[in-house]
């Protein structure tokens, strides 16, 4: 097998996984999607959105977007923004802190909860 015939490996060693007709970035993410589906069927949560783009704007300037793995709509209407992480990069840490800062008011009010699944 030559170098160009080898399947390209993810640099974080995660394996793309299919679940429910969708491709997830890792087994961890696919397993969490399954768990959320079970919670939704049990009516423990209202809804789930996947790969949601969150704008990160500071003082009227658009800095970047953050794409969160899952937004879970709880039965009381609050949202839990969930990120499945196996490996934390410096870029991710910076964007996560920026997300916490930009949405601090909504977090303090209890409208949003941030969760990292490791």
MODELLER restraints for C-alpha pairs under 7 A, 6 or more apart:
rsr = mdl.restraints
at = mdl.atoms
rsr.add(forms.Gaussian(group=physical.xy_distance, feature=features.Distance(at['CA:12:A'], at['CA:87:A']), mean=6.92, stdev=0.5))
rsr.add(forms.Gaussian(group=physical.xy_distance, feature=features.Distance(at['CA:14:A'], at['CA:26:A']), mean=5.18, stdev=0.5))
rsr.add(forms.Gaussian(group=physical.xy_distance, feature=features.Distance(at['CA:15:A'], at['CA:25:A']), mean=6.75, stdev=0.5))
rsr.add(forms.Gaussian(group=physical.xy_distance, feature=features.Distance(at['CA:15:A'], at['CA:26:A']), mean=5.00, stdev=0.5))
rsr.add(forms.Gaussian(group=physical.xy_distance, feature=features.Distance(at['CA:15:A'], at['CA:27:A']), mean=6.28, stdev=0.5))
rsr.add(forms.Gaussian(group=physical.xy_distance, feature=features.Distance(at['CA:16:A'], at['CA:23:A']), mean=6.57, stdev=0.5))
rsr.add(forms.Gaussian(group=physical.xy_distance, feature=features.Distance(at['CA:16:A'], at['CA:24:A']), mean=5.61, stdev=0.5))
rsr.add(forms.Gaussian(group=physical.xy_distance, feature=features.Distance(at['CA:16:A'], at['CA:25:A']), mean=4.74, stdev=0.5))
rsr.add(forms.Gaussian(group=physical.xy_distance, feature=features.Distance(at['CA:16:A'], at['CA:26:A']), mean=4.86, stdev=0.5))
rsr.add(forms.Gaussian(group=physical.xy_distance, feature=features.Distance(at['CA:16:A'], at['CA:27:A']), mean=6.73, stdev=0.5))
rsr.add(forms.Gaussian(group=physical.xy_distance, feature=features.Distance(at['CA:17:A'], at['CA:23:A']), mean=5.62, stdev=0.5))
rsr.add(forms.Gaussian(group=physical.xy_distance, feature=features.Distance(at['CA:17:A'], at['CA:24:A']), mean=5.20, stdev=0.5))
rsr.add(forms.Gaussian(group=physical.xy_distance, feature=features.Distance(at['CA:17:A'], at['CA:25:A']), mean=6.60, stdev=0.5))
rsr.add(forms.Gaussian(group=physical.xy_distance, feature=features.Distance(at['CA:17:A'], at['CA:26:A']), mean=5.76, stdev=0.5))
rsr.add(forms.Gaussian(group=physical.xy_distance, feature=features.Distance(at['CA:17:A'], at['CA:27:A']), mean=5.55, stdev=0.5))
rsr.add(forms.Gaussian(group=physical.xy_distance, feature=features.Distance(at['CA:17:A'], at['CA:30:A']), mean=6.35, stdev=0.5))
rsr.add(forms.Gaussian(group=physical.xy_distance, feature=features.Distance(at['CA:18:A'], at['CA:24:A']), mean=6.03, stdev=0.5))
rsr.add(forms.Gaussian(group=physical.xy_distance, feature=features.Distance(at['CA:19:A'], at['CA:30:A']), mean=6.07, stdev=0.5))
rsr.add(forms.Gaussian(group=physical.xy_distance, feature=features.Distance(at['CA:24:A'], at['CA:30:A']), mean=5.61, stdev=0.5))
rsr.add(forms.Gaussian(group=physical.xy_distance, feature=features.Distance(at['CA:28:A'], at['CA:84:A']), mean=6.88, stdev=0.5))
rsr.add(forms.Gaussian(group=physical.xy_distance, feature=features.Distance(at['CA:29:A'], at['CA:84:A']), mean=5.79, stdev=0.5))
rsr.add(forms.Gaussian(group=physical.xy_distance, feature=features.Distance(at['CA:39:A'], at['CA:45:A']), mean=6.00, stdev=0.5))
rsr.add(forms.Gaussian(group=physical.xy_distance, feature=features.Distance(at['CA:40:A'], at['CA:46:A']), mean=6.26, stdev=0.5))
rsr.add(forms.Gaussian(group=physical.xy_distance, feature=features.Distance(at['CA:40:A'], at['CA:47:A']), mean=6.52, stdev=0.5))
rsr.add(forms.Gaussian(group=physical.xy_distance, feature=features.Distance(at['CA:45:A'], at['CA:73:A']), mean=6.39, stdev=0.5))
rsr.add(forms.Gaussian(group=physical.xy_distance, feature=features.Distance(at['CA:45:A'], at['CA:74:A']), mean=4.78, stdev=0.5))
rsr.add(forms.Gaussian(group=physical.xy_distance, feature=features.Distance(at['CA:45:A'], at['CA:75:A']), mean=5.22, stdev=0.5))
rsr.add(forms.Gaussian(group=physical.xy_distance, feature=features.Distance(at['CA:46:A'], at['CA:73:A']), mean=5.47, stdev=0.5))
rsr.add(forms.Gaussian(group=physical.xy_distance, feature=features.Distance(at['CA:46:A'], at['CA:74:A']), mean=5.41, stdev=0.5))
rsr.add(forms.Gaussian(group=physical.xy_distance, feature=features.Distance(at['CA:46:A'], at['CA:75:A']), mean=5.04, stdev=0.5))
rsr.add(forms.Gaussian(group=physical.xy_distance, feature=features.Distance(at['CA:47:A'], at['CA:72:A']), mean=6.05, stdev=0.5))
rsr.add(forms.Gaussian(group=physical.xy_distance, feature=features.Distance(at['CA:47:A'], at['CA:73:A']), mean=5.01, stdev=0.5))
rsr.add(forms.Gaussian(group=physical.xy_distance, feature=features.Distance(at['CA:48:A'], at['CA:70:A']), mean=6.67, stdev=0.5))
rsr.add(forms.Gaussian(group=physical.xy_distance, feature=features.Distance(at['CA:48:A'], at['CA:71:A']), mean=5.74, stdev=0.5))
rsr.add(forms.Gaussian(group=physical.xy_distance, feature=features.Distance(at['CA:48:A'], at['CA:72:A']), mean=4.59, stdev=0.5))
rsr.add(forms.Gaussian(group=physical.xy_distance, feature=features.Distance(at['CA:48:A'], at['CA:73:A']), mean=5.99, stdev=0.5))
rsr.add(forms.Gaussian(group=physical.xy_distance, feature=features.Distance(at['CA:49:A'], at['CA:70:A']), mean=5.64, stdev=0.5))
rsr.add(forms.Gaussian(group=physical.xy_distance, feature=features.Distance(at['CA:49:A'], at['CA:71:A']), mean=5.07, stdev=0.5))
rsr.add(forms.Gaussian(group=physical.xy_distance, feature=features.Distance(at['CA:49:A'], at['CA:72:A']), mean=6.48, stdev=0.5))
rsr.add(forms.Gaussian(group=physical.xy_distance, feature=features.Distance(at['CA:50:A'], at['CA:69:A']), mean=5.67, stdev=0.5))
rsr.add(forms.Gaussian(group=physical.xy_distance, feature=features.Distance(at['CA:50:A'], at['CA:70:A']), mean=4.61, stdev=0.5))
rsr.add(forms.Gaussian(group=physical.xy_distance, feature=features.Distance(at['CA:50:A'], at['CA:71:A']), mean=6.41, stdev=0.5))
rsr.add(forms.Gaussian(group=physical.xy_distance, feature=features.Distance(at['CA:51:A'], at['CA:67:A']), mean=5.74, stdev=0.5))
rsr.add(forms.Gaussian(group=physical.xy_distance, feature=features.Distance(at['CA:51:A'], at['CA:68:A']), mean=5.44, stdev=0.5))
rsr.add(forms.Gaussian(group=physical.xy_distance, feature=features.Distance(at['CA:51:A'], at['CA:69:A']), mean=4.71, stdev=0.5))
rsr.add(forms.Gaussian(group=physical.xy_distance, feature=features.Distance(at['CA:51:A'], at['CA:70:A']), mean=6.01, stdev=0.5))
rsr.add(forms.Gaussian(group=physical.xy_distance, feature=features.Distance(at['CA:52:A'], at['CA:67:A']), mean=5.36, stdev=0.5))
rsr.add(forms.Gaussian(group=physical.xy_distance, feature=features.Distance(at['CA:52:A'], at['CA:68:A']), mean=5.38, stdev=0.5))
rsr.add(forms.Gaussian(group=physical.xy_distance, feature=features.Distance(at['CA:52:A'], at['CA:69:A']), mean=6.76, stdev=0.5))
rsr.add(forms.Gaussian(group=physical.xy_distance, feature=features.Distance(at['CA:52:A'], at['CA:70:A']), mean=6.86, stdev=0.5))
rsr.add(forms.Gaussian(group=physical.xy_distance, feature=features.Distance(at['CA:52:A'], at['CA:71:A']), mean=6.97, stdev=0.5))
rsr.add(forms.Gaussian(group=physical.xy_distance, feature=features.Distance(at['CA:53:A'], at['CA:65:A']), mean=6.26, stdev=0.5))
rsr.add(forms.Gaussian(group=physical.xy_distance, feature=features.Distance(at['CA:53:A'], at['CA:66:A']), mean=5.75, stdev=0.5))
rsr.add(forms.Gaussian(group=physical.xy_distance, feature=features.Distance(at['CA:53:A'], at['CA:67:A']), mean=4.43, stdev=0.5))
rsr.add(forms.Gaussian(group=physical.xy_distance, feature=features.Distance(at['CA:53:A'], at['CA:68:A']), mean=6.53, stdev=0.5))
rsr.add(forms.Gaussian(group=physical.xy_distance, feature=features.Distance(at['CA:54:A'], at['CA:65:A']), mean=5.50, stdev=0.5))
rsr.add(forms.Gaussian(group=physical.xy_distance, feature=features.Distance(at['CA:54:A'], at['CA:66:A']), mean=4.99, stdev=0.5))
rsr.add(forms.Gaussian(group=physical.xy_distance, feature=features.Distance(at['CA:54:A'], at['CA:67:A']), mean=5.92, stdev=0.5))
rsr.add(forms.Gaussian(group=physical.xy_distance, feature=features.Distance(at['CA:55:A'], at['CA:64:A']), mean=6.39, stdev=0.5))
rsr.add(forms.Gaussian(group=physical.xy_distance, feature=features.Distance(at['CA:55:A'], at['CA:65:A']), mean=4.49, stdev=0.5))
rsr.add(forms.Gaussian(group=physical.xy_distance, feature=features.Distance(at['CA:55:A'], at['CA:66:A']), mean=6.33, stdev=0.5))
rsr.add(forms.Gaussian(group=physical.xy_distance, feature=features.Distance(at['CA:56:A'], at['CA:62:A']), mean=6.24, stdev=0.5))
rsr.add(forms.Gaussian(group=physical.xy_distance, feature=features.Distance(at['CA:56:A'], at['CA:63:A']), mean=5.77, stdev=0.5))
rsr.add(forms.Gaussian(group=physical.xy_distance, feature=features.Distance(at['CA:56:A'], at['CA:64:A']), mean=5.43, stdev=0.5))
rsr.add(forms.Gaussian(group=physical.xy_distance, feature=features.Distance(at['CA:56:A'], at['CA:65:A']), mean=5.50, stdev=0.5))
rsr.add(forms.Gaussian(group=physical.xy_distance, feature=features.Distance(at['CA:56:A'], at['CA:66:A']), mean=6.92, stdev=0.5))
rsr.add(forms.Gaussian(group=physical.xy_distance, feature=features.Distance(at['CA:56:A'], at['CA:99:A']), mean=6.61, stdev=0.5))
rsr.add(forms.Gaussian(group=physical.xy_distance, feature=features.Distance(at['CA:56:A'], at['CA:102:A']), mean=6.65, stdev=0.5))
rsr.add(forms.Gaussian(group=physical.xy_distance, feature=features.Distance(at['CA:57:A'], at['CA:63:A']), mean=5.45, stdev=0.5))
rsr.add(forms.Gaussian(group=physical.xy_distance, feature=features.Distance(at['CA:58:A'], at['CA:102:A']), mean=6.98, stdev=0.5))
rsr.add(forms.Gaussian(group=physical.xy_distance, feature=features.Distance(at['CA:66:A'], at['CA:95:A']), mean=6.87, stdev=0.5))
rsr.add(forms.Gaussian(group=physical.xy_distance, feature=features.Distance(at['CA:68:A'], at['CA:81:A']), mean=6.84, stdev=0.5))
rsr.add(forms.Gaussian(group=physical.xy_distance, feature=features.Distance(at['CA:68:A'], at['CA:82:A']), mean=6.69, stdev=0.5))
rsr.add(forms.Gaussian(group=physical.xy_distance, feature=features.Distance(at['CA:68:A'], at['CA:83:A']), mean=5.92, stdev=0.5))
rsr.add(forms.Gaussian(group=physical.xy_distance, feature=features.Distance(at['CA:69:A'], at['CA:82:A']), mean=6.13, stdev=0.5))
rsr.add(forms.Gaussian(group=physical.xy_distance, feature=features.Distance(at['CA:69:A'], at['CA:83:A']), mean=5.14, stdev=0.5))
rsr.add(forms.Gaussian(group=physical.xy_distance, feature=features.Distance(at['CA:69:A'], at['CA:84:A']), mean=6.74, stdev=0.5))
rsr.add(forms.Gaussian(group=physical.xy_distance, feature=features.Distance(at['CA:70:A'], at['CA:81:A']), mean=6.00, stdev=0.5))
rsr.add(forms.Gaussian(group=physical.xy_distance, feature=features.Distance(at['CA:70:A'], at['CA:82:A']), mean=5.09, stdev=0.5))
rsr.add(forms.Gaussian(group=physical.xy_distance, feature=features.Distance(at['CA:70:A'], at['CA:83:A']), mean=6.56, stdev=0.5))
rsr.add(forms.Gaussian(group=physical.xy_distance, feature=features.Distance(at['CA:71:A'], at['CA:79:A']), mean=6.37, stdev=0.5))
rsr.add(forms.Gaussian(group=physical.xy_distance, feature=features.Distance(at['CA:71:A'], at['CA:80:A']), mean=5.70, stdev=0.5))
rsr.add(forms.Gaussian(group=physical.xy_distance, feature=features.Distance(at['CA:71:A'], at['CA:81:A']), mean=4.64, stdev=0.5))
rsr.add(forms.Gaussian(group=physical.xy_distance, feature=features.Distance(at['CA:71:A'], at['CA:82:A']), mean=6.14, stdev=0.5))
rsr.add(forms.Gaussian(group=physical.xy_distance, feature=features.Distance(at['CA:72:A'], at['CA:79:A']), mean=5.51, stdev=0.5))
rsr.add(forms.Gaussian(group=physical.xy_distance, feature=features.Distance(at['CA:72:A'], at['CA:80:A']), mean=5.00, stdev=0.5))
rsr.add(forms.Gaussian(group=physical.xy_distance, feature=features.Distance(at['CA:72:A'], at['CA:81:A']), mean=6.42, stdev=0.5))
rsr.add(forms.Gaussian(group=physical.xy_distance, feature=features.Distance(at['CA:73:A'], at['CA:79:A']), mean=4.75, stdev=0.5))
rsr.add(forms.Gaussian(group=physical.xy_distance, feature=features.Distance(at['CA:73:A'], at['CA:80:A']), mean=6.61, stdev=0.5))
rsr.add(forms.Gaussian(group=physical.xy_distance, feature=features.Distance(at['CA:78:A'], at['CA:111:A']), mean=4.93, stdev=0.5))
rsr.add(forms.Gaussian(group=physical.xy_distance, feature=features.Distance(at['CA:78:A'], at['CA:112:A']), mean=5.93, stdev=0.5))
rsr.add(forms.Gaussian(group=physical.xy_distance, feature=features.Distance(at['CA:79:A'], at['CA:111:A']), mean=6.30, stdev=0.5))
rsr.add(forms.Gaussian(group=physical.xy_distance, feature=features.Distance(at['CA:79:A'], at['CA:112:A']), mean=4.86, stdev=0.5))
rsr.add(forms.Gaussian(group=physical.xy_distance, feature=features.Distance(at['CA:79:A'], at['CA:113:A']), mean=6.27, stdev=0.5))
rsr.add(forms.Gaussian(group=physical.xy_distance, feature=features.Distance(at['CA:80:A'], at['CA:112:A']), mean=5.71, stdev=0.5))
rsr.add(forms.Gaussian(group=physical.xy_distance, feature=features.Distance(at['CA:80:A'], at['CA:113:A']), mean=4.61, stdev=0.5))
rsr.add(forms.Gaussian(group=physical.xy_distance, feature=features.Distance(at['CA:80:A'], at['CA:114:A']), mean=5.76, stdev=0.5))
rsr.add(forms.Gaussian(group=physical.xy_distance, feature=features.Distance(at['CA:80:A'], at['CA:115:A']), mean=6.79, stdev=0.5))
rsr.add(forms.Gaussian(group=physical.xy_distance, feature=features.Distance(at['CA:81:A'], at['CA:113:A']), mean=6.13, stdev=0.5))
rsr.add(forms.Gaussian(group=physical.xy_distance, feature=features.Distance(at['CA:81:A'], at['CA:114:A']), mean=4.94, stdev=0.5))
rsr.add(forms.Gaussian(group=physical.xy_distance, feature=features.Distance(at['CA:81:A'], at['CA:115:A']), mean=6.06, stdev=0.5))
rsr.add(forms.Gaussian(group=physical.xy_distance, feature=features.Distance(at['CA:82:A'], at['CA:114:A']), mean=6.14, stdev=0.5))
rsr.add(forms.Gaussian(group=physical.xy_distance, feature=features.Distance(at['CA:82:A'], at['CA:115:A']), mean=4.72, stdev=0.5))
rsr.add(forms.Gaussian(group=physical.xy_distance, feature=features.Distance(at['CA:82:A'], at['CA:116:A']), mean=5.70, stdev=0.5))
rsr.add(forms.Gaussian(group=physical.xy_distance, feature=features.Distance(at['CA:83:A'], at['CA:115:A']), mean=6.37, stdev=0.5))
rsr.add(forms.Gaussian(group=physical.xy_distance, feature=features.Distance(at['CA:83:A'], at['CA:116:A']), mean=4.86, stdev=0.5))
rsr.add(forms.Gaussian(group=physical.xy_distance, feature=features.Distance(at['CA:83:A'], at['CA:117:A']), mean=6.09, stdev=0.5))
rsr.add(forms.Gaussian(group=physical.xy_distance, feature=features.Distance(at['CA:84:A'], at['CA:116:A']), mean=5.90, stdev=0.5))
rsr.add(forms.Gaussian(group=physical.xy_distance, feature=features.Distance(at['CA:84:A'], at['CA:117:A']), mean=4.68, stdev=0.5))
rsr.add(forms.Gaussian(group=physical.xy_distance, feature=features.Distance(at['CA:84:A'], at['CA:118:A']), mean=6.14, stdev=0.5))
rsr.add(forms.Gaussian(group=physical.xy_distance, feature=features.Distance(at['CA:85:A'], at['CA:116:A']), mean=6.78, stdev=0.5))
rsr.add(forms.Gaussian(group=physical.xy_distance, feature=features.Distance(at['CA:85:A'], at['CA:117:A']), mean=6.00, stdev=0.5))
rsr.add(forms.Gaussian(group=physical.xy_distance, feature=features.Distance(at['CA:85:A'], at['CA:118:A']), mean=5.09, stdev=0.5))
rsr.add(forms.Gaussian(group=physical.xy_distance, feature=features.Distance(at['CA:86:A'], at['CA:118:A']), mean=5.74, stdev=0.5))
rsr.add(forms.Gaussian(group=physical.xy_distance, feature=features.Distance(at['CA:106:A'], at['CA:112:A']), mean=5.89, stdev=0.5))
rsr.add(forms.Gaussian(group=physical.xy_distance, feature=features.Distance(at['CA:107:A'], at['CA:113:A']), mean=6.03, stdev=0.5))
